Amino acid sequence: MIPRLGSVPLSRLTGARLDQFYADLLTVGRRRNGVGGLAPRTVRYIHMILRRALKEAVESGALYRNPADLAHPPKPRGKQMRTWSADDLRAFLVSVSEDRLYACYLLASTTGMRRGELLGLRIEDLHLEEARLHVRLTLIATDRDDDHARGYDFSEPKTKRSRRSLSLDPATVSALRAHRARTLEERLAWGAGYDENKDGLVFTRENGSPIHPTSLSRAFAARVKEAGVPEIRFHDLRHTYATFERAQKLLEVRAESLPSRAANASDYLLTGLLQCVRCGHGFIGTSAHGRGGVYRYYTCFSRQRHGTARCDQERIPADPLEEAIVAEALAALDDGSIFLEAASKADEARTAARSDEVAERGELSAEVASKREATDRYLKAFETGELPPSACAHRLEELHKGIEALEKRRAALEAELAETTTAFSKKDLVRLKHEIGAALLGAGPEQVKELLSVVVSEIRVECRSSIQPFFVAPGVRTPAPKRRRTGIEPAHRGRRWGCRAHRGAGESCFGPGGSAGAVCGGGGRESNPPTGDRPAHRF
């Protein structure tokens, strides 16, 4: 400002003269060599400083009116913000994993730190044991002398909120540790020529001197081209991090928002358990809004994604289905016979398998002993000179690898044989039933869902009137005998429909209302769906 406006009296400073001053800055405003103009944003910053100074002149009475209010500074050109996708960021980090500034790129990606904050980060502000760092300074470029030699200085962060403490993920901590080790190696290699780095910076050149911000941007641009990912500026890493952070916060808000319960699987007790027999896909929780409020459904994923042309499975009302499945689970736990029977079969199978494992362990021990004897023979032949070293070395290596593989397998078998299984009793089933009942009364849906997953393996859905739960024995994950098919509404009004789940002889069956039934012998036994007094739901 001084070379162009310093000789102009305040009384002759007008808005038109300032407009001409701004136009000159846009064309030949560069101070370093006078070639090229300044960016519109920079010119606007100059206008703001000048306007503030002239305002003080107006307040002191030197001017009647602020001429800067009559000027028209250029509007800054908006830069299009570009960000990377998760795949782009992953590909870039893999590409630069061997670069000496890999930790700098990773830190920018995982914390959103600015370029100057990274280059001004000091070792004393880094606390890797606590997985934290403190942002206290930023490195800036300065002009030190008349030859315009570039220098460096430290400044306060951009805003008050920029002075902050950031947590680090394990991958970033590991990368920073490796970077510190590499820095020490470079220091030893340079010897007396190493810059002692009195400021204690984390990211420096190989000789220990600070990195100029422009040099970091150029190095980043070169690595981006080598990685073959979309070209962005170094500062766009901060925008990329902000995009991911906003997405994470949005997911957290949706998880806590009641209107978004259709997207929150925790509000649906049976997600992950329901299986569509028609297309093989699972069911997801959905909702619909009506005059009576929000209606919750379970909808086949294929139908929800591709429409009824792909799968014509009906939507299942969530509330009555959850009530029916919970009632079936409580009835099964009350009787307990199918779980005890499944546990007994699991113990028998485990005992049979254990005898085979014991026999295999004996065979492995004998084979290890044989290979050790062969190793001793080759070593003895080598010591006595009967075999040359070249003939012994290859064979000894083969024997050594074979012994390692056999011992590894034997150790795994011994670990399996050492495992002890805790058989559950009828008391355990009663306790589990009480826990589910208590969770239904006062706990959240996540706890109820977790308790149900202990005993329910899957629920196969043919239609609303044919829904079949499959149970497993707690702790052993052994499929229990099939329960009868149920539904949330009868297939035909007034018709009693049979238990088609037990076509094989000798399977345990449950009678009407969830009471324990006798062995059906393949004939099955009719029962009504456990819907209680709830009216049939027609949609």
URKARA-V300231 format. One record per residue. RES is the residue in one small letter. SS is DSSP state (@ for helix, = for strand, . for the rest). OMEGA is omega in whole degrees, 0 to 359 (999 if undefined). Layout:
res=RES ss=SS omega=OMEGA
res=RES ss=SS omega=OMEGA
This chain:
res=m ss=. omega=185
res=i ss=@ omega=181
res=p ss=@ omega=186
res=r ss=@ omega=184
res=l ss=@ omega=184
res=g ss=. omega=182
res=s ss=. omega=182
res=v ss=. omega=176
res=p ss=. omega=180
res=l ss=@ omega=183
res=s ss=@ omega=182
res=r ss=@ omega=179
res=l ss=. omega=183
res=t ss=. omega=177
res=g ss=@ omega=179
res=a ss=@ omega=179
res=r ss=@ omega=177
res=l ss=@ omega=176
res=d ss=@ omega=178
res=q ss=@ omega=177
res=f ss=@ omega=179
res=y ss=@ omega=179
res=a ss=@ omega=178
res=d ss=@ omega=179
res=l ss=@ omega=180
res=l ss=@ omega=184
res=t ss=@ omega=183
res=v ss=@ omega=186
res=g ss=. omega=182
res=r ss=. omega=183
res=r ss=. omega=190
res=r ss=. omega=181
res=n ss=. omega=178
res=g ss=. omega=181
res=v ss=. omega=180
res=g ss=. omega=182
res=g ss=. omega=178
res=l ss=. omega=178
res=a ss=. omega=178
res=p ss=@ omega=179
res=r ss=@ omega=179
res=t ss=@ omega=178
res=v ss=@ omega=179
res=r ss=@ omega=174
res=y ss=@ omega=178
res=i ss=@ omega=178
res=h ss=@ omega=181
res=m ss=@ omega=178
res=i ss=@ omega=181
res=l ss=@ omega=180
res=r ss=@ omega=179
res=r ss=@ omega=180
res=a ss=@ omega=180
res=l ss=@ omega=176
res=k ss=@ omega=176
res=e ss=@ omega=177
res=a ss=@ omega=177
res=v ss=@ omega=181
res=e ss=@ omega=179
res=s ss=@ omega=179
res=g ss=. omega=179
res=a ss=. omega=178
res=l ss=. omega=178
res=y ss=. omega=183
res=r ss=. omega=180
res=n ss=. omega=181
res=p ss=@ omega=179
res=a ss=@ omega=177
res=d ss=@ omega=180
res=l ss=@ omega=181
res=a ss=. omega=181
res=h ss=. omega=180
res=p ss=. omega=181
res=p ss=. omega=176
res=k ss=. omega=180
res=p ss=. omega=177
res=r ss=. omega=180
res=g ss=. omega=178
res=k ss=. omega=180
res=q ss=. omega=180
res=m ss=. omega=179
res=r ss=. omega=179
res=t ss=. omega=177
res=w ss=. omega=169
res=s ss=. omega=179
res=a ss=@ omega=179
res=d ss=@ omega=179
res=d ss=@ omega=180
res=l ss=@ omega=179
res=r ss=@ omega=180
res=a ss=@ omega=179
res=f ss=@ omega=182
res=l ss=@ omega=176
res=v ss=@ omega=182
res=s ss=@ omega=184
res=v ss=. omega=185
res=s ss=. omega=180
res=e ss=. omega=180
res=d ss=. omega=182
res=r ss=. omega=178
res=l ss=. omega=180
res=y ss=@ omega=180
res=a ss=@ omega=178
res=c ss=@ omega=179
res=y ss=@ omega=181
res=l ss=@ omega=180
res=l ss=@ omega=177
res=a ss=@ omega=183
res=s ss=@ omega=186
res=t ss=@ omega=180
res=t ss=@ omega=182
res=g ss=. omega=180
res=m ss=. omega=178
res=r ss=. omega=181
res=r ss=@ omega=179
res=g ss=@ omega=178
res=e ss=@ omega=178
res=l ss=@ omega=182
res=l ss=@ omega=177
res=g ss=. omega=180
res=l ss=. omega=181
res=r ss== omega=181
res=i ss=@ omega=181
res=e ss=@ omega=178
res=d ss=@ omega=183
res=l ss== omega=181
res=h ss== omega=185
res=l ss=. omega=179
res=e ss=. omega=179
res=e ss=. omega=181
res=a ss=. omega=181
res=r ss== omega=171
res=l ss== omega=180
res=h ss== omega=177
res=v ss== omega=183
res=r ss=. omega=183
res=l ss=. omega=174
res=t ss== omega=181
res=l ss== omega=179
res=i ss== omega=177
res=a ss== omega=180
res=t ss== omega=174
res=d ss== omega=187
res=r ss=. omega=185
res=d ss=. omega=184
res=d ss=. omega=179
res=d ss=. omega=178
res=h ss=. omega=176
res=a ss=. omega=182
res=r ss== omega=175
res=g ss== omega=184
res=y ss== omega=177
res=d ss== omega=179
res=f ss== omega=180
res=s ss== omega=174
res=e ss=. omega=176
res=p ss=. omega=189
res=k ss=. omega=180
res=t ss=. omega=178
res=k ss=@ omega=180
res=r ss=@ omega=180
res=s ss=@ omega=172
res=r ss=. omega=191
res=r ss== omega=175
res=s ss== omega=185
res=l ss== omega=175
res=s ss== omega=184
res=l ss=. omega=176
res=d ss=. omega=184
res=p ss=@ omega=181
res=a ss=@ omega=179
res=t ss=@ omega=177
res=v ss=@ omega=179
res=s ss=@ omega=180
res=a ss=@ omega=179
res=l ss=@ omega=176
res=r ss=@ omega=179
res=a ss=@ omega=179
res=h ss=@ omega=178
res=r ss=@ omega=178
res=a ss=@ omega=179
res=r ss=@ omega=179
res=t ss=@ omega=178
res=l ss=@ omega=177
res=e ss=@ omega=179
res=e ss=@ omega=179
res=r ss=@ omega=178
res=l ss=@ omega=182
res=a ss=@ omega=181
res=w ss=@ omega=179
res=g ss=@ omega=184
res=a ss=@ omega=181
res=g ss=@ omega=183
res=y ss=. omega=174
res=d ss=. omega=187
res=e ss=. omega=174
res=n ss=. omega=183
res=k ss=. omega=180
res=d ss=. omega=177
res=g ss=. omega=182
res=l ss== omega=179
res=v ss=. omega=183
res=f ss=. omega=181
res=t ss== omega=171
res=r ss=. omega=181
res=e ss=. omega=180
res=n ss=. omega=176
res=g ss=. omega=180
res=s ss=. omega=181
res=p ss== omega=178
res=i ss=. omega=177
res=h ss=. omega=180
res=p ss=@ omega=179
res=t ss=@ omega=179
res=s ss=@ omega=178
res=l ss=@ omega=180
res=s ss=@ omega=179
res=r ss=@ omega=178
res=a ss=@ omega=179
res=f ss=@ omega=180
res=a ss=@ omega=179
res=a ss=@ omega=179
res=r ss=@ omega=178
res=v ss=@ omega=179
res=k ss=@ omega=179
res=e ss=@ omega=182
res=a ss=@ omega=179
res=g ss=. omega=178
res=v ss=. omega=179
res=p ss=. omega=183
res=e ss=. omega=175
res=i ss=. omega=175
res=r ss=. omega=177
res=f ss=. omega=181
res=h ss=. omega=179
res=d ss=@ omega=172
res=l ss=@ omega=177
res=r ss=@ omega=177
res=h ss=@ omega=178
res=t ss=@ omega=178
res=y ss=@ omega=180
res=a ss=@ omega=179
res=t ss=@ omega=178
res=f ss=@ omega=181
res=e ss=@ omega=178
res=r ss=@ omega=179
res=a ss=@ omega=179
res=q ss=@ omega=179
res=k ss=@ omega=178
res=l ss=@ omega=178
res=l ss=@ omega=179
res=e ss=@ omega=179
res=v ss=@ omega=180
res=r ss=@ omega=179
res=a ss=@ omega=181
res=e ss=@ omega=186
res=s ss=. omega=179
res=l ss=@ omega=178
res=p ss=@ omega=182
res=s ss=@ omega=185
res=r ss=@ omega=177
res=a ss=@ omega=179
res=a ss=@ omega=183
res=n ss=. omega=186
res=a ss=@ omega=183
res=s ss=@ omega=179
res=d ss=@ omega=182
res=y ss=. omega=187
res=l ss=. omega=192
res=l ss=. omega=177
res=t ss=. omega=184
res=g ss=. omega=179
res=l ss=. omega=183
res=l ss== omega=180
res=q ss== omega=179
res=c ss== omega=181
res=v ss=. omega=186
res=r ss=. omega=184
res=c ss=. omega=179
res=g ss=. omega=180
res=h ss=. omega=176
res=g ss== omega=178
res=f ss== omega=176
res=i ss== omega=178
res=g ss== omega=177
res=t ss== omega=180
res=s ss== omega=176
res=a ss== omega=182
res=h ss== omega=178
res=g ss== omega=181
res=r ss=. omega=181
res=g ss=. omega=180
res=g ss== omega=182
res=v ss== omega=180
res=y ss== omega=183
res=r ss== omega=181
res=y ss== omega=163
res=y ss== omega=184
res=t ss== omega=177
res=c ss== omega=182
res=f ss=@ omega=181
res=s ss=@ omega=178
res=r ss=@ omega=181
res=q ss=@ omega=184
res=r ss=@ omega=188
res=h ss=@ omega=179
res=g ss=. omega=183
res=t ss=. omega=178
res=a ss=. omega=179
res=r ss=. omega=179
res=c ss=. omega=183
res=d ss=. omega=179
res=q ss=. omega=180
res=e ss=. omega=169
res=r ss=. omega=183
res=i ss== omega=175
res=p ss== omega=189
res=a ss=@ omega=187
res=d ss=@ omega=180
res=p ss=@ omega=179
res=l ss=@ omega=179
res=e ss=@ omega=178
res=e ss=@ omega=181
res=a ss=@ omega=182
res=i ss=@ omega=178
res=v ss=@ omega=178
res=a ss=@ omega=178
res=e ss=@ omega=180
res=a ss=@ omega=179
res=l ss=@ omega=178
res=a ss=@ omega=179
res=a ss=@ omega=178
res=l ss=@ omega=180
res=d ss=@ omega=179
res=d ss=@ omega=175
res=g ss=. omega=186
res=s ss=@ omega=184
res=i ss=@ omega=180
res=f ss=@ omega=179
res=l ss=@ omega=179
res=e ss=@ omega=180
res=a ss=@ omega=179
res=a ss=@ omega=178
res=s ss=@ omega=178
res=k ss=@ omega=179
res=a ss=@ omega=178
res=d ss=@ omega=178
res=e ss=@ omega=180
res=a ss=@ omega=180
res=r ss=@ omega=179
res=t ss=@ omega=178
res=a ss=@ omega=180
res=a ss=@ omega=181
res=r ss=@ omega=178
res=s ss=@ omega=177
res=d ss=@ omega=179
res=e ss=@ omega=178
res=v ss=@ omega=179
res=a ss=@ omega=179
res=e ss=@ omega=179
res=r ss=@ omega=178
res=g ss=@ omega=179
res=e ss=@ omega=179
res=l ss=@ omega=180
res=s ss=@ omega=179
res=a ss=@ omega=181
res=e ss=@ omega=177
res=v ss=@ omega=179
res=a ss=@ omega=180
res=s ss=@ omega=181
res=k ss=@ omega=177
res=r ss=@ omega=177
res=e ss=@ omega=178
res=a ss=@ omega=177
res=t ss=@ omega=179
res=d ss=@ omega=180
res=r ss=@ omega=179
res=y ss=@ omega=179
res=l ss=@ omega=179
res=k ss=@ omega=179
res=a ss=@ omega=178
res=f ss=@ omega=181
res=e ss=@ omega=181
res=t ss=@ omega=179
res=g ss=. omega=180
res=e ss=. omega=179
res=l ss=. omega=178
res=p ss=. omega=180
res=p ss=@ omega=182
res=s ss=@ omega=180
res=a ss=@ omega=182
res=c ss=@ omega=188
res=a ss=@ omega=183
res=h ss=@ omega=182
res=r ss=@ omega=179
res=l ss=@ omega=178
res=e ss=@ omega=177
res=e ss=@ omega=180
res=l ss=@ omega=180
res=h ss=@ omega=179
res=k ss=@ omega=179
res=g ss=@ omega=179
res=i ss=@ omega=179
res=e ss=@ omega=180
res=a ss=@ omega=180
res=l ss=@ omega=180
res=e ss=@ omega=177
res=k ss=@ omega=178
res=r ss=@ omega=180
res=r ss=@ omega=178
res=a ss=@ omega=178
res=a ss=@ omega=178
res=l ss=@ omega=180
res=e ss=@ omega=177
res=a ss=@ omega=178
res=e ss=@ omega=180
res=l ss=@ omega=181
res=a ss=@ omega=180
res=e ss=. omega=176
res=t ss=. omega=180
res=t ss=. omega=179
res=t ss=. omega=180
res=a ss=. omega=179
res=f ss=. omega=183
res=s ss=. omega=178
res=k ss=@ omega=178
res=k ss=@ omega=178
res=d ss=@ omega=179
res=l ss=@ omega=177
res=v ss=@ omega=179
res=r ss=@ omega=179
res=l ss=@ omega=178
res=k ss=@ omega=179
res=h ss=@ omega=178
res=e ss=@ omega=178
res=i ss=@ omega=179
res=g ss=@ omega=178
res=a ss=@ omega=179
res=a ss=@ omega=179
res=l ss=@ omega=183
res=l ss=@ omega=188
res=g ss=@ omega=185
res=a ss=. omega=178
res=g ss=. omega=182
res=p ss=@ omega=181
res=e ss=@ omega=180
res=q ss=@ omega=178
res=v ss=@ omega=180
res=k ss=@ omega=179
res=e ss=@ omega=179
res=l ss=@ omega=179
res=l ss=@ omega=182
res=s ss=@ omega=178
res=v ss=@ omega=185
res=v ss=@ omega=182
res=v ss== omega=180
res=s ss== omega=177
res=e ss== omega=179
res=i ss== omega=181
res=r ss== omega=184
res=v ss== omega=172
res=e ss== omega=177
res=c ss== omega=181
res=r ss=. omega=184
res=s ss=. omega=180
res=s ss== omega=181
res=i ss== omega=190
res=q ss== omega=176
res=p ss== omega=175
res=f ss== omega=184
res=f ss== omega=176
res=v ss== omega=178
res=a ss=. omega=182
res=p ss=. omega=175
res=g ss=. omega=182
res=v ss=. omega=179
res=r ss=. omega=177
res=t ss=. omega=181
res=p ss== omega=176
res=a ss=. omega=176
res=p ss=. omega=186
res=k ss=. omega=171
res=r ss=. omega=179
res=r ss=. omega=175
res=r ss=. omega=177
res=t ss== omega=180
res=g ss=. omega=180
res=i ss=. omega=172
res=e ss=. omega=180
res=p ss=. omega=176
res=a ss=. omega=176
res=h ss=. omega=183
res=r ss=. omega=175
res=g ss=. omega=183
res=r ss=. omega=174
res=r ss=. omega=185
res=w ss== omega=194
res=g ss=. omega=180
res=c ss=. omega=182
res=r ss=. omega=184
res=a ss=. omega=187
res=h ss=. omega=178
res=r ss=. omega=177
res=g ss=. omega=181
res=a ss=. omega=173
res=g ss=. omega=180
res=e ss=. omega=180
res=s ss=. omega=184
res=c ss=. omega=176
res=f ss== omega=182
res=g ss=. omega=183
res=p ss=@ omega=176
res=g ss=@ omega=177
res=g ss=@ omega=179
res=s ss=. omega=183
res=a ss== omega=179
res=g ss=. omega=180
res=a ss=. omega=176
res=v ss=. omega=188
res=c ss=. omega=178
res=g ss=. omega=177
res=g ss=. omega=182
res=g ss=. omega=181
res=g ss=. omega=181
res=r ss=. omega=186
res=e ss=. omega=178
res=s ss== omega=179
res=n ss=. omega=177
res=p ss=. omega=183
res=p ss=. omega=181
res=t ss=. omega=179
res=g ss=. omega=180
res=d ss=. omega=181
res=r ss=. omega=178
res=p ss=. omega=179
res=a ss=. omega=180
res=h ss=. omega=177
res=r ss=. omega=181
res=f ss=. omega=999
